[in-house]
Structures are given as structure tokens and as C-alpha cells.
Amino acid sequence: MSKIQFINFTANFVVIFRDVVTYALIARIIMSWFSMGRPVQGRISLFLKDATDPILNIAKKLPHKIGMIDLSPLIALIGIDLLSRLVIILLAKI
């Protein structure tokens, strides 16, 4: 595998991983609107909770509330996007 192929593979992996995590966070946000405070039930809900909790826990360490609105998912989405862009820029400079 040449250096260019490795960089392309890694950049594509970062983009796909970012997209999957973004869609998982959006799905969790939408599912939280319908659960209305009830505990998480179902395989898909538990999977989304387990997959997105580490990212949301990092985002919750920052100030993330405006009144009753929790902005930690928005902070997580912005952070994931910025981090993936940074990784791709660093890969391009190799």
C-alpha cells in the first residue's frame, strides 16, 4: 500500500466514521423527543445510547444548558465535525 493510498483510506475512514456518529447522535436526539423522560427501551435505543454516551459525556463537561434546553448534542456535533476536519487537514499535509 502506497503512502497516497493509505492517506486516502484514512481520510475516507474519518469521513465515514464522522457521518455514522453524526447520524447516531441525530437519531438519539429524535428518539429522545418521543420517549418524553421514560427510560430507554428497545435494542435500537440501547444501542444508540451506548454508542453516543461517550461523546455526549465529553460534551457535558462544558457549559451546555440554556434554561431547560440541553445543548450537549449540538456541542458534540460541532466537536466531531471540527475534529474530523482537523484530522483530514493533518493528513493532507503529510
WOLIN-V486353 format. One record per pair of residues at least 12 apart in sequence whose ideal C-beta (glycine too) atoms are under 8 Angstrom apart, sorted by the first residue. I is the first residue (numbers start at 1). J is the second residue. D is the distance in Angstrom with one decimal. If there is no record, write none. Layout:
I:J:D ; I:J:D
This chain:
3:94:7.5 ; 7:91:5.2 ; 7:92:7.6 ; 7:94:6.1 ; 10:91:5.8 ; 11:87:8.0 ; 11:88:5.3 ; 11:91:5.3 ; 11:92:7.8 ; 14:84:5.2 ; 14:87:5.1 ; 14:88:6.1 ; 14:91:7.8 ; 15:84:6.8 ; 15:88:7.4 ; 17:84:7.6 ; 18:80:5.7 ; 18:81:6.9 ; 18:84:4.1 ; 21:51:7.8 ; 21:52:7.5 ; 21:55:6.7 ; 21:80:5.7 ; 22:77:6.2 ; 22:80:6.4 ; 22:81:7.7 ; 24:48:5.7 ; 24:51:5.2 ; 24:52:5.4 ; 25:52:5.4 ; 25:55:7.1 ; 25:56:7.7 ; 25:73:5.6 ; 25:76:6.1 ; 25:77:6.0 ; 25:80:7.9 ; 27:48:5.7 ; 28:48:4.5 ; 28:49:6.9 ; 28:52:5.1 ; 28:73:7.5 ; 29:73:5.3 ; 31:44:7.9 ; 31:45:5.8 ; 31:48:6.6 ; 52:76:7.8 ; 55:76:4.9 ; 55:79:7.9 ; 55:80:7.0 ; 56:72:5.4 ; 56:73:6.6 ; 56:76:5.6 ; 58:76:7.3 ; 58:79:7.6 ; 59:72:4.2 ; 59:73:7.3 ; 59:75:4.2 ; 59:76:4.1 ; 59:79:6.5 ; 60:72:4.8 ; 62:75:5.9
